[in-house]
Amino acid sequence: MPVTAFLFAAVDCPPVLVGTIYGDSTGRFREGASMRTSRITNVLFVDGYSLFLTLAGSRYVVVSWAPGGHNIYMNRIYH
């Protein structure tokens, strides 16, 4: 499954993620830019990483979560 980009210091802010982006295959974001995803529609857990799928069809791998407790993926409901 192709990955759109990798997020570092990600924060789960339902219904989106925010973080620092690297390896953006679309070329929309420069390396190390802060960004916000479109609405998260699903999450998969692959080899210890969280892969978030968005309404826009992007796929983001969370490499690291931001410190401070705002990084816990819990109780999301997907429709």
Secondary structure, DSSP 8 states (H G I E B T S, - for coil): ----EEEEEEEEETTEEEEEEE--TTS-S-TTEEEE-S-EEEEEEETTEEEEEETTS-EEEE--B-SSSTT--------
